[in-house]
Amino acid sequence: MDEEFYIFKPCKTTAAFQGTLKKQISLDMNSVKRILEKEGYKIELALNDLVIARKGHIVNIYNTGKILIKNIEDEEKAKKVIESIYKKIIKEKD
């Protein structure tokens, strides 16, 4: 992936990780919703600045490019999921 991102665990007591792109972007949330549906996610909520989707784990994707992933204990697995989503979103954006 060409785009670099940071991943960190925002809270020690929950199974959640956050991914944040190093460069600032603005996402089209309709495209994000379409991409997630195509990848087998069930859309729980879709707003102008946030999409929440579920596929075993839960992802919150913000129009700023921030991704919060919940219900994944393993950092490597969370990183792979976040990277996969970023690849698809950025490919669609370009």
MODA-V487590 format. One record per residue. N is the residue number from 1. OMEGA is omega in degrees with one decimal (none if undefined). Layout:
N|OMEGA, N|OMEGA
This chain:
1|-179.0, 2|-178.1, 3|177.3, 4|177.9, 5|174.8, 6|171.4, 7|177.8, 8|179.5, 9|-174.9, 10|-177.3, 11|-178.2, 12|-174.1, 13|179.2, 14|177.6, 15|-178.2, 16|175.6, 17|179.5, 18|173.9, 19|179.3, 20|178.1, 21|179.3, 22|177.3, 23|-175.9, 24|177.2, 25|174.1, 26|-174.9, 27|170.3, 28|-172.5, 29|174.0, 30|176.3, 31|178.4, 32|179.7, 33|179.2, 34|-179.6, 35|-179.2, 36|178.1, 37|179.0, 38|-179.9, 39|175.4, 40|177.7, 41|172.6, 42|-179.1, 43|178.6, 44|-177.4, 45|177.4, 46|178.9, 47|178.9, 48|-175.7, 49|-176.3, 50|169.6, 51|175.4, 52|-177.4, 53|-176.0, 54|174.1, 55|-170.9, 56|171.9, 57|179.4, 58|175.7, 59|170.8, 60|178.6, 61|-178.1, 62|-177.9, 63|176.9, 64|-179.1, 65|178.6, 66|176.7, 67|173.7, 68|-179.3, 69|-176.4, 70|178.1, 71|170.8, 72|-177.9, 73|-172.2, 74|-177.1, 75|-179.5, 76|178.8, 77|178.4, 78|179.9, 79|-179.9, 80|179.1, 81|-179.3, 82|179.8, 83|178.5, 84|178.8, 85|178.5, 86|-179.7, 87|-178.3, 88|-179.4, 89|-176.9, 90|176.7, 91|178.7, 92|-177.2, 93|-178.3, 94|none
